[in-house]
Amino acid sequence: MDRRDRARRVQHAIDAIGQLLAQLFGRCANWRTGVHRETIRIYLREGLIPEPARPRKTVADYGDEHVQAILAVRRLQGENRLTLAQIKAIIGGEATERRVEASAFDQLGQLVAHRVGEDGPPVMIASLLDRWPHAAQDARTLASIGILDIIETKQGDALSITCAQLVRIWGHMR
């Protein structure tokens, strides 16, 4: 075996090991976040983070969106002292007894975006007013600072599902 052939084989082995490590670390959300895998499973069961791709029954591939969602839940628990039940209720658009600090807005917005995935049909702002009387004003304020976009329709102003969830979260923080 000559040097070129040996170098090619070594390079092939290095590439294969690199691919295996990248695949392994991509799957290891607990390694990437410092959060125990059982805790991550609880987050999944509670619907707080998106489901990972599952190439095999016992394998879950976690991407950057999963890592961001896991870290957002941890920050909400640590910095804002929210329980998992409170986080789940807020991102689900339900009221909570506890007032949410404005510092939680970024993490909550991130979780809502991950939870709803692709947006469906727009949500009419008028449909939010019964439960959140300041929804129209809040939507205009959030749009003026670039956090969301208002969709003009023939039936009136509307929001994407993600933006409607952000308005609901903002309403909870009032």
C-alpha positions in Angstrom: 0.0 0.0 0.0 1.5 3.3 -1.0 1.4 6.6 0.9 -1.4 8.1 -1.2 -3.6 5.1 -0.6 -2.9 5.1 3.1 -3.6 8.8 3.3 -6.9 8.3 1.5 -7.9 5.6 3.9 -7.0 7.6 6.9 -8.9 10.6 5.6 -11.9 8.4 4.9 -11.8 7.1 8.5 -11.5 10.6 9.9 -14.5 11.7 7.8 -16.5 8.7 8.9 -15.7 9.4 12.6 -16.6 13.1 12.1 -20.0 12.2 10.6 -20.7 9.8 13.5 -19.8 12.4 16.1 -21.9 15.1 14.3 -24.8 12.6 14.2 -24.3 11.6 17.9 -24.1 15.2 19.1 -27.1 16.2 17.0 -29.1 13.5 18.8 -27.9 14.3 22.2 -30.1 17.2 23.3 -29.1 16.5 26.9 -25.4 17.0 26.0 -26.1 20.1 24.1 -28.3 21.7 26.7 -27.1 20.3 30.0 -30.7 19.1 30.7 -31.2 15.5 31.7 -32.8 13.3 29.1 -35.7 12.4 31.4 -36.5 16.1 31.9 -36.5 16.5 28.1 -38.9 13.6 27.8 -41.2 15.4 30.3 -41.0 18.6 28.2 -42.0 16.5 25.1 -44.9 14.8 27.0 -46.2 18.2 28.1 -46.0 19.6 24.6 -43.5 22.3 25.6 -41.0 21.5 22.9 -41.5 20.2 19.3 -41.3 16.5 18.6 -37.8 15.4 17.3 -37.4 13.4 14.1 -37.2 9.7 14.9 -35.3 7.8 12.3 -35.6 4.7 14.5 -37.9 3.7 17.4 -35.2 4.4 20.0 -33.5 7.3 18.3 -34.5 11.0 18.4 -32.7 13.6 16.3 -32.7 17.0 18.0 -31.9 20.1 16.0 -31.1 23.6 17.0 -34.9 24.5 17.3 -35.1 21.8 20.0 -32.1 23.0 21.8 -33.5 26.6 21.8 -36.9 25.4 23.0 -35.3 23.4 25.9 -33.2 26.3 26.9 -36.2 28.6 26.8 -38.2 26.4 29.1 -35.2 26.3 31.5 -34.9 30.1 31.5 -38.6 30.5 32.1 -38.3 28.1 35.1 -35.1 29.6 36.5 -35.4 33.3 35.8 -39.2 33.7 35.9 -40.0 31.0 38.4 -42.7 29.5 36.2 -43.8 25.9 36.6 -44.2 23.6 33.6 -48.0 23.8 34.0 -47.9 27.6 33.9 -45.6 27.6 30.8 -47.9 25.1 29.1 -51.0 27.2 29.9 -49.4 30.4 28.7 -48.2 29.1 25.4 -51.6 27.4 25.0 -53.3 30.8 25.3 -54.8 30.1 28.7 -54.9 32.5 31.6 -52.7 31.8 34.6 -53.0 33.1 38.2 -49.4 34.3 38.2 -48.3 37.5 36.6 -45.7 37.0 33.9 -42.7 39.3 33.8 -41.9 41.1 30.6 -38.5 39.4 30.5 -40.3 36.1 29.8 -41.7 37.4 26.5 -38.8 36.3 24.3 -38.7 32.8 25.6 -42.5 32.5 25.5 -42.6 33.8 21.9 -39.9 31.3 20.9 -41.9 28.4 22.4 -45.1 29.5 20.7 -43.3 29.7 17.4 -41.9 26.2 17.8 -45.3 24.8 19.1 -47.4 26.1 16.2 -44.9 25.4 13.5 -46.2 26.6 10.2 -49.0 29.1 10.5 -52.5 28.2 9.3 -55.2 30.7 8.3 -55.0 34.1 9.9 -56.7 34.9 13.2 -59.0 37.8 13.2 -58.1 40.4 15.9 -61.8 40.9 16.6 -62.0 37.2 17.7 -59.5 37.9 20.5 -61.3 40.9 22.0 -63.8 39.0 24.2 -61.0 37.4 26.2 -58.3 40.0 25.7 -60.0 43.4 25.5 -56.8 45.2 24.6 -55.8 42.8 21.8 -56.2 45.4 19.0 -54.2 48.0 20.8 -51.5 45.4 21.8 -51.3 44.1 18.3 -50.8 47.7 16.9 -48.1 48.4 19.6 -46.3 45.1 18.9 -46.4 45.8 15.2 -45.1 49.3 15.6 -41.9 48.0 17.3 -41.5 45.2 14.7 -42.4 42.2 16.8 -45.3 41.1 14.6 -47.2 41.9 11.4 -50.8 42.8 11.1 -52.5 41.2 8.1 -55.1 43.4 6.4 -58.1 41.3 5.1 -61.5 42.1 3.7 -63.0 41.0 7.0 -60.7 43.2 9.1 -57.2 43.1 10.6 -55.8 39.7 11.3 -52.7 38.0 12.7 -50.8 34.8 11.9 -51.4 32.1 14.5 -48.0 32.7 16.0 -48.6 36.5 16.2 -52.0 35.9 17.8 -50.4 33.7 20.4 -47.9 36.5 21.1 -50.8 39.0 21.6 -52.4 36.5 24.0 -49.2 36.2 25.9 -48.8 40.0 26.0 -52.4 40.1 27.3 -51.5 37.7 30.1 -48.6 39.9 31.1 -50.8 43.0 31.4 
